[in-house]
Amino acid sequence: MMTIYRPGKTILRIALISGGSILLLILLFRLVAPVLVSTALVRERMETAVEAWLGHDVIIRENPDLQFWPRPLITLRDITIRAEDRDDSEVLGHIATLSARFSLLDALYGVPVFRDFTLTSPDLTVRMGQNNRVNWSSSGLLGKALRKAADEQPLDPEEKATVIGDVTIAGGRLRLEDPQGRALVMENISGMMVWPQLGSAAQLRLNTDIRGQSFALTFSSPQPLQLLGGRNASLSASITSTLVTGTFSGMANLANYAFFSGDLQLSVPDVNGLARWAEFPVHTADRLKDLSLSAQLATMGTVLRFDKLQVKANGTQGHGVMDLMAATEDRPRRVTGTLAFDNLDLWALVSALSADQRDPDDTRAGHDPIAERHLGFDVRFSASEASFGPLALTNVAVSVLADPKRSQVEILDSDLLTGSLTAQLQMQQQAPRTKARLSIRGVNFATLASQMALKGPTINAPASLDLSFATEGAITDAPGNDLSGTLKVTAQAGDVEGLSLSEIRALAAKGTYFSLDQARNGSTTFETLELVAKIAAGNAEIQTGRLANQNLSLSVSGVVPYLTQSLALSAAVDDKSGSQPPVNLFVGGAWPNPVIWPVTSER
C-alpha cells in the first residue's frame, strides 16, 4: 500500500506542536515565577522606584502581594509619603493601595520595570509657600525632567524612553493650599492618565467633586513636560458640570501669570449659582441668569484678552473685545473693554453694582471682604435698545467704572423719544453714599409721562430736565430724608394738558375750594415754562415756578413733601392785560388730585 504525502497536514501538525510547546513553556514559566522572583526584591525595587520618581521618602507598612497570572502585578498597601526620611517630617500624602505591572524577565534579572499604575484612595496635599515654591520636591526623576524642560534642555534618550504607561486613580483626594492658607479640595477623584513614556504626549481624564459639585475634566498635550515645566505648549482642555461647561484648544503656559492663546467656548446656565459656589459674591452676578461666550484668547503680560468675543446673556447677545487684568497689591482683578449688545437692562446693572455697597457679613478683624470679593470694571457698552427702569432708550453708549471703593455708571449718550438722555451715577462702597445726575433734552414730557404711566397734568412740548442729588443710601432704596439735590425743568412753546387756568379762575371766583380734577377740561398754552426746586429733608422746595403766555401767567412757590406725595403750595394766576384782578390760591392735599383753596386778600 502506498502512502500519500500531504504537505498541508504536515505544516498544520508542526504549527500545532510548536504553538502548544510555546504555551506550555509560558505556563511553566508562570508557575515557577513565584519561586524564581523574590517578593522582597520586587518590593524594594518598587519602593525605590516611587522614591526616585517623587524625590521624597516613601514608607510601605504592609507586605506586598505578587500576582503572576494572567499578568505580573505587584500591589502595595498603606503607603505614606513624607518630605524627608525622618519621623517628624511633613506628611505629604497617603495611598491605601498602589498596584503596578512589571516584566517577569526584568524581574528575573533583578531590575523590574514598573508601569500602568493604579492608585486607590490617594490623599495628597500640595501647599504653595510665600516664595511660590510647592512643598513637593523637584529632586525626583519627574522634577529633574521638568527642570530640563523649563531650561529648554532636551531629555537624554534614556529619560525620554522612561516608561510610565497608564495611571488609574480611584477614590482620590487632593488638597491645594495657597500662601494665604486658602484651600481647594478635590474629592472622590477617579480617572486615568495615559502617558506611555516621559517624552511622549499625555492625556488626563478625571471625575471629581469640588464643594459638593461634580466635575468632569479632561486635559491633553503633546508636550506635557514643557507645559508642567512652565514653557509654552499645546493644550486641549474641557470641563463639564451642572455649573459650567467649556472647552479650550490652543497654547498655554502655566508659569507665573498663566498664559493662554487659543479658542475658548464657555457656557454657564446660572451665573449667580456659580458665583455663590465659588464663594465669590460679586452681586453683579445676581441678575445674570445664563451666560455663554466664545472668544479667541491671547495673553499679553498680565492681561488675558478675549478677542472676537461673542456673548449671550439673559436673552441678549453682544460682541466685542474684553481684557481680564491680573490683580495687583492695591487693585483687584479688573475687566476692561468694549461690548456692543442688541439690548441692555441698565437698571439691573445699576442694581447689581449698588448691592456691593451693602455691608458684607464677614467682619473679621483686619479683613477687607469688599476688596476680596470685588471685580473691577472699566467697560464701555453700546446697545441698539436699552431700558432704564420705565424709560425706553435707543442708540445707547454706557461707561461702567468700578473698584473696591466706588462704582460709577455713566450713560454717555442715548436717544429718548425725540430727544436725548445722559446720566451719571456714583456709588461709594465703604461708608455708602450715592451721587446722581440726570439730564434730558428735547423730550415731550406728555409722551414721556404716558410711557411711564404717570398721572396728572403733563407738559406737551419739547422740554429739558436736570436732576442732581446725593443720598447716604443705595440708589435702589426708597428716597429718604437724607436725599438732597436740585431739580430744574424748562420748556418753550407748548401747552399743559389737563390744566386750564381759565377754569381755575372761574372756580376760584366762587370762593370755595375745589379739586384739580375740576379744572382739567382743556389745556393751557405757554410760551415759557420754568421750575426750579431744591431737595432736602424729605421735601422739594420750589424756588422758581413760572408758566406764561400772552394773556396769563402762573407762579408757584412752596414745599412738596415727596415722601407722602403731598403738596403745600401757594399759587397766583395773573391777567397780563390787567382787566382782571390776580387770583391767589393755596394748593394742598395729595398728588395727583390736590385740593385748591382761593385766598382772599385782607383789607
LOBA-582113 format. One line per 3 residues: their letters; for each residue x, z, y negated of C-alpha. Coordinates in nm, 2 decimals, padded with zeros to 4 digits. Layout:
A) X:Z:Y ~ ...
//
This chain:
MMT) 00.00:00.00:00.00 ~ 00.13:-00.10:-00.34 ~ 00.14:00.15:-00.64
IYR) 00.03:00.00:-00.96 ~ 00.23:00.12:-01.27 ~ 00.01:00.21:-01.57
PGK) 00.21:00.29:-01.88 ~ -00.09:00.42:-02.08 ~ -00.15:00.71:-01.84
TIL) 00.22:00.79:-01.83 ~ 00.25:00.82:-02.21 ~ -00.06:01.04:-02.22
RIA) 00.08:01.26:-01.95 ~ 00.41:01.31:-02.13 ~ 00.23:01.38:-02.46
LIS) 00.01:01.65:-02.29 ~ 00.31:01.81:-02.13 ~ 00.51:01.81:-02.45
GGS) 00.22:01.95:-02.66 ~ 00.15:02.22:-02.40 ~ 00.51:02.32:-02.40
ILL) 00.52:02.35:-02.77 ~ 00.21:02.56:-02.78 ~ 00.35:02.77:-02.51
LIL) 00.67:02.83:-02.70 ~ 00.48:02.92:-03.02 ~ 00.26:03.16:-02.82
LFR) 00.56:03.32:-02.66 ~ 00.73:03.34:-03.00 ~ 00.42:03.51:-03.15
LVA) 00.40:03.75:-02.85 ~ 00.77:03.86:-02.87 ~ 00.79:03.86:-03.25
PVL) 00.68:04.23:-03.29 ~ 00.98:04.31:-03.06 ~ 01.22:04.09:-03.24
VST) 01.11:04.16:-03.60 ~ 01.18:04.51:-03.74 ~ 00.90:04.67:-03.92
ALV) 01.14:04.89:-04.13 ~ 01.33:04.58:-04.23 ~ 01.02:04.39:-04.35
RER) 00.90:04.70:-04.54 ~ 01.24:04.74:-04.70 ~ 01.26:04.37:-04.80
MET) 00.90:04.38:-04.93 ~ 00.98:04.69:-05.14 ~ 01.30:04.53:-05.27
AVE) 01.12:04.21:-05.35 ~ 00.85:04.38:-05.55 ~ 01.10:04.58:-05.74
AWL) 01.31:04.27:-05.81 ~ 01.00:04.09:-05.94 ~ 00.89:04.37:-06.17
GHD) 01.21:04.54:-06.27 ~ 01.06:04.88:-06.20 ~ 01.07:05.15:-05.93
VII) 00.82:05.09:-05.65 ~ 00.71:05.37:-05.41 ~ 00.53:05.29:-05.09
REN) 00.38:05.61:-04.95 ~ 00.24:05.48:-04.61 ~ 00.39:05.28:-04.33
PDL) 00.31:04.91:-04.34 ~ 00.10:04.71:-04.10 ~ 00.25:04.40:-03.95
QFW) 00.03:04.12:-03.82 ~ 00.17:03.82:-03.63 ~ -00.15:03.63:-03.53
PRP) -00.28:03.39:-03.65 ~ 00.00:03.41:-03.91 ~ 00.26:03.67:-04.00
LIT) 00.13:03.91:-04.26 ~ 00.25:04.25:-04.39 ~ 00.02:04.50:-04.56
LRD) 00.15:04.79:-04.76 ~ -00.07:05.08:-04.87 ~ -00.07:05.34:-05.15
ITI) 00.19:05.17:-05.39 ~ 00.29:05.34:-05.71 ~ 00.49:05.16:-05.98
RAE) 00.69:05.37:-06.22 ~ 00.90:05.28:-06.52 ~ 01.22:05.43:-06.37
DRD) 01.34:05.58:-06.04 ~ 01.28:05.95:-06.14 ~ 00.99:06.18:-06.07
DSE) 00.89:06.24:-06.43 ~ 00.90:05.87:-06.52 ~ 00.59:05.70:-06.67
VLG) 00.35:05.56:-06.41 ~ 00.27:05.20:-06.49 ~ 00.02:05.13:-06.21
HIA) -00.11:05.19:-05.87 ~ -00.21:04.95:-05.59 ~ -00.43:05.05:-05.30
TLS) -00.31:04.77:-05.07 ~ -00.07:04.48:-05.11 ~ -00.06:04.21:-04.85
ARF) 00.17:03.90:-04.83 ~ 00.26:03.63:-04.59 ~ 00.61:03.57:-04.46
SLL) 00.81:03.33:-04.23 ~ 00.90:03.46:-03.88 ~ 01.22:03.26:-03.87
DAL) 01.33:03.40:-04.20 ~ 01.24:03.75:-04.08 ~ 01.44:03.70:-03.76
YGV) 01.74:03.62:-03.98 ~ 01.68:03.94:-04.18 ~ 01.58:03.77:-04.50
PVF) 01.19:03.74:-04.50 ~ 01.05:03.54:-04.80 ~ 00.70:03.66:-04.91
RDF) 00.43:03.45:-05.06 ~ 00.05:03.44:-05.10 ~ 00.00:03.80:-05.22
TLT) -00.33:03.99:-05.20 ~ -00.37:04.29:-05.43 ~ -00.66:04.53:-05.36
SPD) -00.77:04.78:-05.62 ~ -00.47:04.74:-05.85 ~ -00.49:04.97:-06.15
LTV) -00.23:04.88:-06.42 ~ -00.17:04.99:-06.78 ~ 00.01:04.77:-07.04
RMG) 00.10:04.95:-07.35 ~ 00.25:04.79:-07.66 ~ 00.47:05.01:-07.88
QNN) 00.53:05.01:-08.25 ~ 00.81:04.75:-08.21 ~ 00.57:04.51:-08.03
RVN) 00.75:04.58:-07.70 ~ 00.54:04.65:-07.40 ~ 00.61:04.93:-07.15
WSS) 00.67:04.68:-06.87 ~ 01.04:04.59:-06.83 ~ 01.17:04.24:-06.87
SGL) 01.47:04.30:-06.64 ~ 01.29:04.17:-06.32 ~ 01.30:03.81:-06.19
LGK) 00.99:03.72:-06.38 ~ 01.12:03.88:-06.70 ~ 01.45:03.70:-06.68
ALR) 01.28:03.37:-06.63 ~ 01.06:03.44:-06.93 ~ 01.37:03.53:-07.14
KAA) 01.52:03.20:-07.05 ~ 01.20:03.02:-07.14 ~ 01.19:03.20:-07.48
DEQ) 01.56:03.10:-07.54 ~ 01.49:02.74:-07.43 ~ 01.73:02.77:-07.14
PLD) 01.65:02.58:-06.82 ~ 01.60:02.77:-06.49 ~ 01.85:02.73:-06.22
PEE) 01.73:02.52:-05.92 ~ 01.70:02.83:-05.71 ~ 01.50:03.00:-05.97
KAT) 01.27:02.70:-06.01 ~ 01.21:02.70:-05.63 ~ 01.13:03.07:-05.61
VIG) 00.81:03.09:-05.40 ~ 00.50:03.27:-05.54 ~ 00.20:03.09:-05.38
DVT) -00.15:03.23:-05.43 ~ -00.21:03.58:-05.57 ~ -00.55:03.71:-05.49
IAG) -00.70:04.02:-05.67 ~ -00.99:04.23:-05.56 ~ -01.14:04.53:-05.74
GRL) -00.87:04.55:-06.00 ~ -00.84:04.73:-06.33 ~ -00.63:04.65:-06.63
RLE) -00.59:04.87:-06.94 ~ -00.44:04.71:-07.25 ~ -00.33:04.95:-07.54
DPQ) -00.21:04.86:-07.89 ~ 00.03:05.07:-08.10 ~ -00.27:05.24:-08.27
GRA) -00.39:05.37:-07.93 ~ -00.70:05.14:-07.92 ~ -00.76:05.01:-07.57
LVM) -00.93:04.72:-07.40 ~ -01.02:04.79:-07.03 ~ -01.09:04.52:-06.79
ENI) -01.27:04.65:-06.47 ~ -01.38:04.51:-06.14 ~ -01.13:04.23:-06.17
SGM) -01.14:03.97:-05.89 ~ -01.00:03.62:-05.88 ~ -00.69:03.42:-05.79
MVW) -00.38:03.29:-05.95 ~ -00.23:02.97:-05.80 ~ 00.14:02.94:-05.88
PQL) 00.32:02.77:-05.60 ~ 00.67:02.81:-05.74 ~ 00.82:02.97:-06.05
GSA) 00.90:02.64:-06.21 ~ 00.56:02.48:-06.13 ~ 00.22:02.47:-06.30
AQL) -00.01:02.77:-06.27 ~ -00.39:02.84:-06.27 ~ -00.57:03.17:-06.31
RLN) -00.94:03.23:-06.23 ~ -01.08:03.58:-06.29 ~ -01.41:03.76:-06.30
TDI) -01.42:04.09:-06.48 ~ -01.63:04.35:-06.66 ~ -01.55:04.45:-07.01
RGQ) -01.76:04.72:-07.18 ~ -02.04:04.66:-06.94 ~ -02.05:04.28:-06.98
SFA) -01.94:04.03:-06.71 ~ -01.70:03.75:-06.79 ~ -01.56:03.46:-06.60
LTF) -01.22:03.35:-06.73 ~ -01.00:03.05:-06.64 ~ -00.66:02.95:-06.76
SSP) -00.43:02.67:-06.65 ~ -00.10:02.55:-06.78 ~ 00.16:02.30:-06.66
QPL) 00.42:02.52:-06.84 ~ 00.33:02.88:-06.77 ~ 00.68:03.02:-06.83
QLL) 00.70:02.86:-07.17 ~ 00.36:02.99:-07.25 ~ 00.43:03.35:-07.14
GGR) 00.78:03.33:-07.30 ~ 00.64:03.26:-07.64 ~ 00.70:02.89:-07.67
NAS) 00.46:02.60:-07.73 ~ 00.29:02.50:-07.40 ~ -00.02:02.31:-07.29
LSA) -00.31:02.54:-07.22 ~ -00.67:02.49:-07.09 ~ -00.89:02.79:-07.10
SIT) -01.26:02.88:-07.07 ~ -01.48:03.19:-07.10 ~ -01.83:03.23:-06.96
STL) -02.07:03.52:-07.01 ~ -02.41:03.60:-07.14 ~ -02.25:03.69:-07.48
VTG) -02.03:03.39:-07.53 ~ -01.92:03.07:-07.36 ~ -01.63:02.85:-07.48
TFS) -01.35:02.61:-07.38 ~ -01.01:02.53:-07.53 ~ -00.78:02.25:-07.45
GMA) -00.45:02.19:-07.63 ~ -00.12:02.35:-07.72 ~ -00.08:02.73:-07.75
NLA) 00.20:02.98:-07.84 ~ 00.14:03.35:-07.78 ~ 00.44:03.48:-07.97
NYA) 00.39:03.69:-08.29 ~ 00.08:03.53:-08.45 ~ -00.08:03.33:-08.18
FFS) -00.06:02.95:-08.23 ~ -00.34:02.72:-08.11 ~ -00.37:02.34:-08.16
GDL) -00.65:02.16:-07.98 ~ -01.02:02.12:-07.92 ~ -01.24:02.42:-07.92
QLS) -01.61:02.45:-07.81 ~ -01.79:02.78:-07.86 ~ -02.15:02.90:-07.81
VPD) -02.28:03.25:-07.90 ~ -02.66:03.29:-07.82 ~ -02.67:03.63:-08.00
VNG) -02.41:03.68:-08.27 ~ -02.52:04.03:-08.36 ~ -02.52:04.13:-07.99
LAR) -02.16:04.00:-07.96 ~ -02.05:04.19:-08.28 ~ -02.21:04.51:-08.15
WAE) -02.05:04.47:-07.81 ~ -01.71:04.41:-07.97 ~ -01.77:04.72:-08.19
FPV) -01.71:04.50:-08.49 ~ -02.01:04.59:-08.70 ~ -01.99:04.33:-08.98
HTA) -02.35:04.33:-09.10 ~ -02.32:03.97:-09.19 ~ -02.39:03.91:-08.82
DRL) -02.73:04.10:-08.83 ~ -02.92:03.79:-08.94 ~ -02.74:03.54:-08.72
KDL) -02.93:03.48:-08.40 ~ -02.74:03.19:-08.24 ~ -02.42:03.01:-08.32
SLS) -02.24:02.72:-08.17 ~ -01.94:02.53:-08.30 ~ -01.69:02.27:-08.22
AQL) -01.36:02.21:-08.40 ~ -01.00:02.09:-08.38 ~ -00.78:02.40:-08.41
ATM) -00.45:02.39:-08.59 ~ -00.22:02.69:-08.67 ~ -00.01:02.70:-08.98
GTV) 00.19:03.01:-09.00 ~ -00.06:03.30:-09.01 ~ -00.36:03.07:-09.07
LRF) -00.58:02.93:-08.79 ~ -00.76:02.62:-08.92 ~ -01.09:02.49:-08.79
DKL) -01.07:02.12:-08.88 ~ -01.36:01.88:-08.83 ~ -01.58:02.19:-08.78
QVK) -01.94:02.13:-08.67 ~ -02.16:02.45:-08.68 ~ -02.51:02.51:-08.57
ANG) -02.67:02.85:-08.66 ~ -03.03:02.97:-08.69 ~ -03.18:02.63:-08.68
TQG) -02.95:02.47:-08.94 ~ -02.62:02.28:-08.89 ~ -02.32:02.22:-09.11
HGV) -01.98:02.06:-09.11 ~ -01.65:02.11:-09.30 ~ -01.32:02.29:-09.28
MDL) -01.26:02.67:-09.23 ~ -00.94:02.88:-09.22 ~ -00.91:03.22:-09.05
MAA) -00.62:03.41:-09.21 ~ -00.45:03.69:-09.03 ~ -00.47:04.04:-09.15
TED) -00.20:04.20:-09.37 ~ -00.12:04.56:-09.46 ~ -00.36:04.55:-09.76
RPR) -00.61:04.29:-09.66 ~ -00.83:04.24:-09.35 ~ -00.88:03.91:-09.17
RVT) -01.01:03.65:-09.41 ~ -01.22:03.34:-09.38 ~ -01.18:03.06:-09.63
GTL) -01.30:02.70:-09.65 ~ -01.59:02.48:-09.73 ~ -01.91:02.40:-09.53
AFD) -02.19:02.17:-09.60 ~ -02.53:02.27:-09.45 ~ -02.87:02.10:-09.41
NLD) -03.03:02.42:-09.54 ~ -02.94:02.78:-09.62 ~ -03.12:03.11:-09.64
LWA) -02.94:03.26:-09.94 ~ -03.14:03.59:-09.94 ~ -03.04:03.65:-09.57
LVS) -02.68:03.60:-09.67 ~ -02.71:03.84:-09.96 ~ -02.90:04.10:-09.75
ALS) -02.62:04.08:-09.48 ~ -02.35:04.14:-09.74 ~ -02.55:04.41:-09.91
ADQ) -02.58:04.60:-09.58 ~ -02.20:04.65:-09.59 ~ -02.24:04.87:-09.90
RDP) -02.41:05.14:-09.70 ~ -02.21:05.44:-09.59 ~ -02.07:05.39:-09.24
DDT) -02.14:05.65:-08.97 ~ -01.77:05.71:-08.89 ~ -01.64:05.98:-09.12
RAG) -01.32:06.08:-08.95 ~ -01.06:06.22:-09.19 ~ -00.80:05.97:-09.31
HDP) -01.01:05.68:-09.17 ~ -01.13:05.39:-09.37 ~ -01.41:05.24:-09.15
IAE) -01.52:04.99:-09.41 ~ -01.17:04.84:-09.43 ~ -01.16:04.82:-09.05
RHL) -01.50:04.67:-09.00 ~ -01.49:04.42:-09.28 ~ -01.41:04.05:-09.25
GFD) -01.30:03.90:-09.58 ~ -01.46:03.58:-09.71 ~ -01.36:03.32:-09.97
VRF) -01.60:03.04:-09.88 ~ -01.79:02.76:-10.05 ~ -02.12:02.65:-09.92
SAS) -02.33:02.35:-10.01 ~ -02.68:02.26:-09.89 ~ -02.94:01.99:-09.95
EAS) -03.20:02.26:-09.93 ~ -03.19:02.64:-09.97 ~ -03.42:02.93:-10.01
FGP) -03.36:03.23:-10.23 ~ -03.64:03.47:-10.15 ~ -03.95:03.28:-10.25
LAL) -03.76:03.02:-10.45 ~ -03.70:02.68:-10.30 ~ -03.37:02.52:-10.42
TNV) -03.21:02.18:-10.36 ~ -02.86:02.05:-10.41 ~ -02.71:02.40:-10.39
AVS) -02.34:02.50:-10.43 ~ -02.26:02.86:-10.34 ~ -01.95:03.07:-10.35
VLA) -01.90:03.38:-10.14 ~ -01.61:03.63:-10.20 ~ -01.59:03.95:-10.00
DPK) -01.32:04.21:-09.92 ~ -01.33:04.58:-09.82 ~ -01.41:04.69:-10.17
RSQ) -01.65:04.44:-10.31 ~ -01.86:04.13:-10.24 ~ -01.98:03.85:-10.47
VEI) -02.23:03.58:-10.41 ~ -02.25:03.31:-10.68 ~ -02.49:03.02:-10.70
LDS) -02.27:02.79:-10.89 ~ -02.53:02.52:-10.92 ~ -02.88:02.43:-10.79
DLL) -03.19:02.24:-10.87 ~ -03.51:02.44:-10.91 ~ -03.82:02.23:-10.96
TGS) -03.75:02.01:-11.26 ~ -03.47:02.25:-11.39 ~ -03.17:02.44:-11.26
LTA) -03.08:02.79:-11.14 ~ -02.74:02.97:-11.14 ~ -02.68:03.33:-11.04
QLQ) -02.41:03.58:-10.97 ~ -02.43:03.89:-10.76 ~ -02.15:04.15:-10.74
MQQ) -02.17:04.43:-10.49 ~ -01.93:04.72:-10.49 ~ -01.87:04.86:-10.14
QAP) -01.74:05.21:-10.19 ~ -01.95:05.42:-10.44 ~ -02.21:05.14:-10.41
RTK) -02.31:04.96:-10.73 ~ -02.47:04.62:-10.78 ~ -02.45:04.39:-11.08
ARL) -02.66:04.07:-11.10 ~ -02.71:03.78:-11.34 ~ -02.97:03.51:-11.31
SIR) -03.02:03.20:-11.53 ~ -03.30:02.95:-11.51 ~ -03.31:02.64:-11.73
GVN) -03.58:02.38:-11.79 ~ -03.83:02.51:-11.53 ~ -04.20:02.50:-11.58
FAT) -04.30:02.87:-11.52 ~ -04.66:02.78:-11.43 ~ -04.54:02.57:-11.14
LAS) -04.28:02.84:-11.05 ~ -04.55:03.12:-11.06 ~ -04.76:02.91:-10.83
QMA) -04.47:02.87:-10.59 ~ -04.41:03.24:-10.59 ~ -04.78:03.33:-10.57
LKG) -04.77:03.53:-10.90 ~ -05.09:03.63:-11.07 ~ -05.17:03.64:-11.45
PTI) -05.11:03.42:-11.75 ~ -04.83:03.17:-11.70 ~ -04.61:02.96:-11.93
NAP) -04.69:02.59:-11.88 ~ -04.37:02.45:-12.04 ~ -04.00:02.39:-11.96
ASL) -03.87:02.74:-12.01 ~ -03.54:02.93:-11.98 ~ -03.49:03.28:-11.84
DLS) -03.18:03.50:-11.85 ~ -03.18:03.82:-11.65 ~ -02.89:04.06:-11.60
FAT) -02.90:04.41:-11.45 ~ -02.70:04.68:-11.28 ~ -02.80:04.94:-11.03
EGA) -02.64:05.22:-10.82 ~ -02.83:05.10:-10.51 ~ -02.82:04.79:-10.30
ITD) -02.98:04.47:-10.42 ~ -03.22:04.48:-10.12 ~ -03.35:04.82:-10.22
APG) -03.67:04.85:-10.43 ~ -03.59:04.88:-10.81 ~ -03.54:05.24:-10.92
NDL) -03.50:05.45:-11.23 ~ -03.13:05.37:-11.24 ~ -03.18:05.00:-11.30
SGT) -03.05:04.88:-11.64 ~ -03.02:04.54:-11.80 ~ -03.17:04.28:-12.02
LKV) -03.43:04.00:-11.99 ~ -03.48:03.70:-12.22 ~ -03.74:03.43:-12.19
TAQ) -03.77:03.13:-12.43 ~ -03.98:02.82:-12.43 ~ -04.08:02.54:-12.67
AGD) -04.39:02.31:-12.70 ~ -04.63:02.42:-12.43 ~ -04.92:02.64:-12.36
VEG) -05.00:02.97:-12.18 ~ -05.25:02.92:-11.91 ~ -05.50:03.20:-11.86
LSL) -05.47:03.34:-12.21 ~ -05.70:03.25:-12.50 ~ -05.61:03.41:-12.84
SEI) -05.93:03.28:-12.99 ~ -06.13:03.47:-12.72 ~ -05.92:03.78:-12.77
RAL) -06.01:03.77:-13.15 ~ -06.38:03.72:-13.07 ~ -06.38:04.01:-12.81
AAK) -06.19:04.24:-13.04 ~ -06.44:04.18:-13.32 ~ -06.70:04.36:-13.11
GTY) -06.50:04.68:-13.15 ~ -06.50:04.78:-12.78 ~ -06.23:04.75:-12.51
FSL) -06.23:04.46:-12.27 ~ -06.01:04.33:-11.98 ~ -05.77:04.05:-11.99
DQA) -05.98:03.86:-11.73 ~ -06.25:03.82:-12.01 ~ -06.00:03.63:-12.22
RNG) -05.88:03.39:-11.96 ~ -06.11:03.10:-12.02 ~ -05.89:02.83:-12.16
STT) -05.53:02.84:-12.28 ~ -05.32:02.89:-12.59 ~ -05.08:02.63:-12.71
FET) -04.75:02.73:-12.87 ~ -04.45:02.57:-13.04 ~ -04.21:02.86:-12.98
LEL) -04.21:03.15:-12.74 ~ -03.95:03.43:-12.71 ~ -03.95:03.75:-12.51
VAK) -03.65:03.99:-12.52 ~ -03.66:04.32:-12.32 ~ -03.42:04.60:-12.24
IAA) -03.45:04.75:-11.90 ~ -03.37:05.12:-11.85 ~ -03.50:05.44:-11.68
GNA) -03.77:05.25:-11.49 ~ -03.91:05.07:-11.80 ~ -03.88:04.74:-11.96
EIQ) -03.88:04.80:-12.34 ~ -03.99:04.48:-12.52 ~ -03.77:04.45:-12.83
TGR) -03.89:04.10:-12.92 ~ -04.22:03.93:-12.81 ~ -04.35:03.64:-13.01
LAN) -04.56:03.34:-12.95 ~ -04.66:03.10:-13.23 ~ -04.83:02.77:-13.30
QNL) -04.95:02.61:-13.62 ~ -05.26:02.84:-13.66 ~ -05.19:03.16:-13.48
SLS) -04.91:03.39:-13.37 ~ -04.90:03.67:-13.12 ~ -04.64:03.95:-13.15
VSG) -04.60:04.22:-12.88 ~ -04.39:04.53:-12.85 ~ -04.39:04.84:-12.63
VVP) -04.30:04.95:-12.28 ~ -04.37:04.81:-11.93 ~ -04.32:05.07:-11.66
YLT) -04.24:04.82:-11.39 ~ -04.23:05.07:-11.11 ~ -04.60:05.12:-11.14
QSL) -04.68:04.76:-11.26 ~ -04.84:04.92:-11.57 ~ -04.84:04.83:-11.94
ALS) -04.82:05.02:-12.26 ~ -04.81:04.76:-12.54 ~ -04.91:04.71:-12.90
AAV) -05.00:04.36:-13.00 ~ -05.11:04.17:-13.31 ~ -05.28:03.84:-13.35
DDK) -05.22:03.68:-13.69 ~ -05.40:03.39:-13.86 ~ -05.13:03.19:-14.04
SGS) -05.39:03.04:-14.28 ~ -05.48:03.38:-14.40 ~ -05.85:03.30:-14.37
QPP) -05.90:03.58:-14.11 ~ -05.75:03.93:-14.10 ~ -05.49:04.02:-13.83
VNL) -05.62:04.18:-13.51 ~ -05.43:04.48:-13.38 ~ -05.45:04.56:-13.01
FVG) -05.34:04.82:-12.76 ~ -05.28:04.69:-12.40 ~ -05.27:04.94:-12.12
GAW) -05.35:04.97:-11.75 ~ -05.21:04.77:-11.46 ~ -05.10:04.41:-11.43
PNP) -05.24:04.15:-11.37 ~ -05.56:04.27:-11.53 ~ -05.49:04.53:-11.80
VIW) -05.74:04.67:-12.05 ~ -05.72:04.57:-12.42 ~ -05.85:04.80:-12.70
PVT) -05.90:04.68:-13.06 ~ -05.71:04.91:-13.30 ~ -05.88:04.96:-13.64
SER) -05.65:05.04:-13.94 ~ -05.73:05.37:-14.10 ~ -05.81:05.36:-14.47
//
